[in-house]
Amino acid sequence: MLTEYKHALSTQRWEAVAPLIHDNACFIFSEGSYFGKAAVETAFRNTFDLIKNEHYSIKNLVWIYVGEVRASCTYDFAWSGVIDGKLTSGTGRGTTVVVCGGGIWQIIQEHLGPSPK
């Protein structure tokens, strides 16, 4: 599921990401918290507009819980891209919760933040 998500993010198109996001999703980023798919869409579109040629990677993925209809994982992430003509990058830690409804896995919660010290 996260591999699909990573590939969808690399398109920098909300239409590719949207099917992977639950209607009641909550995304927590360093700049704010977004509740509901419409708010998450706005956050993603703003990010896609801000960061050009973004590359996003996930490593050290650990699935904490995997059940029939929900799962939770934690991971390290890194990103790089061009902001205002300058190559910029960042790293951090993420936690994602996915749920399955009708045979479709979707992200219902994601929290991205700085790596612990």
Buried (B, 14 or more C-beta within 10 A) or exposed (E): BBEEBEEBBBEBEBEBBBEBBBEEBBBBBEEEEBEBBEBBBEBBBEBBEEBEEBEBEBEEBEEEEEEEEEBBBBBBBEBBBEEEEEEEEBEBBBBBBBBBEEEEBBBBBBBBEEEEE
